[in-house]
Every structure is written in C-alpha cells, then in structure tokens.
C-alpha cells in the first residue's frame, strides 16, 4: 500500500512540476513605460469600477510627476488609465489625457 501511495504522490508531483506547466499559467509582467503627468493636477485613484467609475482617491498628482503607463497593455476604462506612480511605487488610475512625455526620463 505504501508503495502505491508513493507512486501516486510522485506522479502528481511530476505532473505539477512538468517543464513549462507553471510558466504557461503565468502572465508576462510588463514594466510600465516612463511618462509624466501633463495636466496641472490629476486625481490618482486606488481602483476603477465599471458601474461607478474611479474610487478611493489616493492623492493628487501634479504636472511633471514621474509615472508609468504602457499604451495597449495596461487597461484604460472610459478614459481612466491604469498607471504606476514612481514616487511611492504604487498602482492607480488617472485620466489618460493627463499622461504624456513618454520615454522622456
């Protein structure tokens, strides 16, 4: 009986650790492109909900703040873009039109 339990455990472990299995389940990480805030002020929200819009105001960013966003990769919902604030190193949402100066720093 112990031999069959070990055989089953080894088979399950082999399936779980098969090359490429874990990698196929992971999404590729995309580093945000460097950009800056081009609006005088831009509200930076914690998250976005399709029913009520952005919520959880984190802070207000100002012109020239260093941020990141990768067009075509990071989501944009109704003009609200998922962005990375390089100051405190956190993600949030701000208006897409307030993002510019890509690769300027």
Secondary structure, DSSP 4 states (H G I P E B T S, - for coil): -HHHHHHHHHHHHHHHT-TTHHHHHSPPP-PPPEEEE-SSEEEEEEEEETTTEEEEEEEEEETT-EEE--TTTS-EETTEEEEEETTTTEEEEEEGGGEE-TT--
